[in-house]
Amino acid sequence: MAMAARPAAPQGERGERFYLIQEGAVSVVRTNSAGDRTAMASLGVGAYFGERALAKDEARRAAAPRGAALQAVAWRGVASAQRPAEPGR
């Protein structure tokens, strides 16, 4: 666990961290193949993000840009080779 991380969770990047917001806020944004951006959510203190990509060992489906006012706790996942296989995977 890393304290006071300033997350930058780019869309398409492999999810290796999960974030819990301690201070500030972040807007989660998805960009389509044409480059159009869609706001998915605004998250504040107590909210979390990055859990899906981390838990499913997949690329991030949206971005949570780094913000100067955002402070979060970050948990790092284990390497995918060490994760138990999911049923049907």
Secondary structure, 3 states (H helix, E strand, C coil): CEEEECCCECCCCECCEEEEEEECCEEEEEECCCCCEEEEEEECCCCEECHHHHHHCCECCCEECCCCCCEEEEEECCCHHHCCCCCCC
